Amino acid sequence: MLASSAEAPADRADNLGGMLSRQADQVQVIVMMDHPSSQRLFALLPRIRALAREVLPHGLRLVPTGTSLLWANMDDGVIRTQKESLVIVCVVCFSILLVLFRSIGLSALGLAISLYPVAMVLGLMGLLGIPVNMATVLIAGIAVGLAVDDTIHFVIAYQTSRRESCDSATASQEAMVGVGLRMVMTSVILVGAFAGMGLSDFMPTSQFGLLSSLTIILALAADLALLPVLLALLARVTLWQPGTDRWSRAFTERSL
């Protein structure tokens, strides 16, 4: 054993193939795995620690390290932070929608429509086994911001038509005619920009570009197909008071 050996530290290092430190106080033990994922690695760590307590001499302490563990900790930290940031984004977006729409129902509806494509893409990633990495973890936050932008344009146009004594179905149709083409053109430009990243040879970048493009397409489909139907069904909504109608029109004209 290392503790009872009378060899010099340099001789011990030679005998251990370079796994012993120069001070003879640290030994490197390599554990080989076949393409470990972060989940498999974290599940294996408790077993390694338990085995180390059984076989290592008293006084020796195991410190897991290595590139794989470093990347696993980075992925875990990014995913944990992304969950927190997504909650913050939802709260901020809902607050902004509440200020713009002056309606809790419309604000909740707008946020739900914006989260719908994100849920679809994340579900597709799980179905196809696409891992969440440093690139794909950014999709959720970006998608919510892009989807909320189109939702704001459409709902503002819808509210403007409602104030002109239009019913919900007519207001949805006029909003579709007024801002639908602009939303389509904006989404086409964004899809083209992100789809170009899909040609990258680096897999995370390629996945990020393709999945972001898919998210933008789903967000556009939700805003043009699902949102008008829901607004037409939501006949009783809280609108701005007539005193703020002038500001609403000015905002709509500047935004669109």
DOTOR-507888 format. One record per residue (C-alpha): x, y, z. Coordinates in steps of 0.1 Angstrom, whole numbers, padded with zeros to 4 digits, always signed. Layout:
N
XYZ;...
% end
This chain:
256
+0000+0000+0000;+0011+0036-0006;+0010+0044+0031;+0033+0016+0041;+0057+0017+0011;+0093+0027+0018;+0099+0038-0017;+0108+0075-0025;+0079+0096-0039;+0096+0097-0073;+0099+0059-0074;+0063+0055-0064;+0052+0079-0092;+0072+0057-0117;+0055+0026-0104;+0021+0041-0107;+0026+0052-0142;+0025+0089-0134;-0008+0088-0115;+0009+0098-0082;+0016+0134-0075;+0052+0146-0068;+0044+0151-0031;+0030+0115-0030;-0002+0129-0015;-0026+0126-0044;-0034+0096-0067;-0053+0100-0100;-0079+0073-0106;-0095+0073-0141;-0131+0059-0146;-0139+0052-0182;-0176+0055-0194;-0192+0050-0228;-0205+0084-0239;-0217+0095-0205;-0246+0120-0204;-0250+0144-0175;-0278+0124-0160;-0258+0092-0161;-0227+0109-0147;-0246+0124-0118;-0263+0090-0111;-0229+0073-0111;-0212+0097-0087;-0229+0085-0055;-0219+0049-0065;-0183+0060-0070;-0182+0078-0037;-0197+0048-0019;-0171+0024-0034;-0143+0048-0025;-0153+0048+0011;-0152+0010+0011;-0118+0004-0007;-0097+0035+0000;-0075+0035+0031;-0084+0057+0060;-0074+0093+0055;-0077+0093+0018;-0105+0115+0003;-0121+0112-0031;-0125+0144-0052;-0143+0138-0085;-0130+0159-0114;-0124+0158-0151;-0137+0173-0183;-0169+0153-0184;-0178+0163-0148;-0170+0199-0156;-0193+0199-0186;-0220+0181-0167;-0219+0208-0139;-0220+0235-0166;-0251+0220-0182;-0268+0216-0149;-0261+0252-0140;-0273+0265-0173;-0305+0244-0172;-0312+0255-0136;-0305+0292-0145;-0327+0289-0176;-0356+0277-0156;-0353+0306-0133;-0348+0331-0162;-0379+0316-0180;-0400+0323-0149;-0387+0359-0148;-0393+0363-0185;-0429+0352-0181;-0435+0375-0152;-0420+0405-0170;-0439+0397-0203;-0471+0393-0184;-0466+0427-0167;-0458+0444-0200;-0489+0428-0216;-0510+0439-0187;-0499+0475-0191;-0505+0474-0229;-0538+0455-0230;-0553+0466-0197;-0569+0432-0194;-0559+0403-0172;-0577+0379-0196;-0560+0392-0227;-0526+0393-0210;-0529+0357-0198;-0541+0346-0233;-0512+0364-0250;-0486+0348-0227;-0502+0314-0232;-0500+0318-0269;-0464+0328-0267;-0455+0298-0245;-0473+0273-0267;-0446+0271-0294;-0419+0268-0267;-0438+0238-0251;-0441+0222-0286;-0404+0225-0294;-0393+0212-0260;-0417+0183-0263;-0403+0175-0297;-0368+0176-0284;-0377+0151-0257;-0395+0129-0283;-0365+0129-0307;-0339+0126-0279;-0323+0160-0287;-0302+0169-0257;-0304+0202-0239;-0270+0217-0243;-0253+0252-0240;-0270+0262-0273;-0305+0246-0273;-0311+0258-0237;-0314+0294-0251;-0343+0286-0273;-0371+0291-0247;-0361+0326-0237;-0356+0338-0273;-0388+0322-0285;-0410+0338-0258;-0397+0373-0268;-0403+0367-0305;-0437+0353-0300;-0448+0381-0276;-0439+0407-0302;-0463+0393-0328;-0490+0388-0302;-0488+0425-0291;-0492+0437-0327;-0522+0415-0333;-0540+0422-0300;-0535+0459-0303;-0550+0459-0338;-0579+0437-0324;-0586+0461-0296;-0586+0491-0319;-0612+0474-0341;-0633+0466-0310;-0634+0502-0300;-0648+0511-0333;-0679+0490-0323;-0669+0459-0342;-0678+0425-0328;-0651+0400-0318;-0652+0380-0351;-0650+0411-0373;-0622+0427-0351;-0602+0395-0354;-0606+0395-0392;-0596+0432-0395;-0566+0426-0373;-0556+0397-0395;-0558+0418-0426;-0541+0448-0410;-0511+0432-0394;-0510+0396-0407;-0488+0402-0437;-0463+0422-0416;-0461+0394-0390;-0455+0369-0418;-0427+0390-0434;-0410+0395-0401;-0411+0358-0392;-0398+0349-0427;-0368+0371-0422;-0361+0357-0387;-0365+0321-0399;-0341+0327-0427;-0315+0342-0403;-0318+0313-0378;-0320+0286-0405;-0286+0297-0418;-0272+0285-0385;-0286+0250-0393;-0259+0246-0419;-0231+0247-0393;-0210+0216-0388;-0210+0222-0350;-0240+0202-0339;-0252+0224-0310;-0252+0255-0333;-0270+0236-0360;-0297+0223-0335;-0301+0258-0321;-0307+0274-0355;-0331+0247-0368;-0351+0245-0336;-0353+0283-0333;-0366+0285-0369;-0392+0258-0360;-0402+0278-0329;-0407+0310-0349;-0429+0291-0374;-0450+0276-0347;-0454+0310-0330;-0465+0326-0362;-0490+0298-0368;-0504+0302-0333;-0507+0340-0337;-0525+0338-0371;-0545+0306-0366;-0552+0300-0329;-0552+0336-0315;-0580+0350-0338;-0602+0320-0329;-0597+0325-0292;-0602+0362-0294;-0634+0357-0314;-0646+0333-0287;-0635+0357-0259;-0664+0381-0265;-0663+0397-0231;-0628+0412-0226;-0617+0442-0206;-0607+0470-0229;-0591+0503-0223;-0612+0532-0213;-0621+0557-0241;-0598+0583-0225;-0568+0561-0234;-0580+0553-0269;-0560+0580-0285;-0527+0568-0269;-0536+0533-0280;-0540+0543-0316;-0508+0563-0316;-0489+0533-0301;-0505+0510-0328;-0494+0533-0356;-0459+0537-0343;-0455+0499-0336;-0468+0487-0369;
% end
